[in-house]
Amino acid sequence: MKINEVSPLKPRYEVPDVLVAEPEVASWQLGEKSESVLEGSHGNAMSFVLTAQPFRLDILYDGQLVTRVNSRGLMNFEHLRTKKKLQNANVATEDPQIGSRTIKLVSPFVTLKDIDIKLK
């Protein structure tokens, strides 16, 4: 089983050699469909139930549950987003104990390597 977005902003990184070959595509007949549940079958014995919230896939054989993907609802999907443009901001402050200083903020998530501090 391989899960991916239908039309991502850019292709996701796929770790090589995890799958020996591309998975074979089987033809499934779609059954009942609603906003949150999709059911389908493959032949007379195999069937599936795909639930959206939380994401879960049940695979059944002759009506008996064979396997459940994400049974505890812990699978998390991080959706790709467009990157926001950051503007550099210079902040000048005057402190009587230290003197004047200029801090250049490079990122909204500031770490020590992202800060340029000049003390006078």
Secondary structure, DSSP 8 states (H G I E B T S, - for coil): -----SS-SS-----TTSSSS-------EEEEE-SSEEEEEETTTEEEEEETTTTEEEEEETTEEEEEETTTS---------------EEEEEEETTTEEEEEEE--SS--GGGEEEEE-
